[in-house]
Amino acid sequence: MNKSVKDKVVIITGATSGIGKACAEAFGREGAKVVITGRNAEKLKETQIFLEKQNIEVLALQLDVSKENDNKELAEKTIERFGQLDILINNAGISMRALFKDLDLSVMKSLMDINFWGTVYATKYCLPHIIKTKGSIVGVSSIAGFRGLPARTGYSASKFAMQGFLEALRTEMRTQNVHVLIACPGYTSSNIRNTALLQDGTAQGSSPKDEQKMMSSEECANHILKATKKRKNILILTSQGKLTVFLNKLFPSFMDKLVLNAIAKEGEIPK
């Protein structure tokens, strides 16, 4: 099965940078009408102009996915503008970098509110419309949703929760012909490391990794587009990501040591 996205209405949360922005461009170039969201009004406007210059029809909505009512308005305004809703891409997310023993628990709550509850809220209010169109719900998760990462306890927890929710939903929606995709990028060049929260909740401000050596957001978005058109259930990206998921199923204790050593060598474990 390979469904066209031409004239489909696609919501992409957290679309002002990185994978979200790249998804808006990828789906828009194939003729989809895109609804983009973000908290930063200036960046949202910049993204809207960027897409419109490519003749992509776009509705930009400033909102916070962690707020339930914002998601209700997202669904309402999309239907008001376009009259239908075909695809929801739950992309909005935030990361962290701190050992749990040092972590202010408000940081973990913020990650759960955005990464998990943001997905739940958006899906809840968009689902009735997607059932009508027999459309797709996509969750942009992470390899951290399969393998817990040190110094990423809140991030891993939120992505594990997101994946469990979407897997259960996919099973519920089987008889409704609603497609649910869990997309799990490996390391991808995006803004997520710059905005990652440290132990006290302040933003990291820069990436500790060489972003040039990672999969680009554009390549990741193209994979998500293809997987959505093919109505795949799971998408695991990068050879490192695929190997991590595979080995973790077979040798979990070995992977504890391997993952800890790998991240420690990269300077990812704060002192």
Buried (B, 14 or more C-beta within 10 A) or exposed (E): EEBEBEEBBBBBBBBBBBBBBBBBBBBBBBBBBBBBBBBEEEBBBBBBEBBEEEEBBBBBBBBBBBBBEBBBBBBEBBBEEBEBBBBBBBBBBBBBBBBBEEBBEEBBBBBBBBBBBBBBBBBEBBBEBBBEBEBBBBBBBBBBBBBBBBBBBBBBBBBBBBBEBBBEBBEEBEEEEBBBBBBBBBBBBBBBBBBBBBBEBEEBEEBEBEBEEBBBBBBBBBBBBEBBBEBBEBBBBBEBBBEBBEBBEEEEEEBBEBBBEBBEEEEBBEE
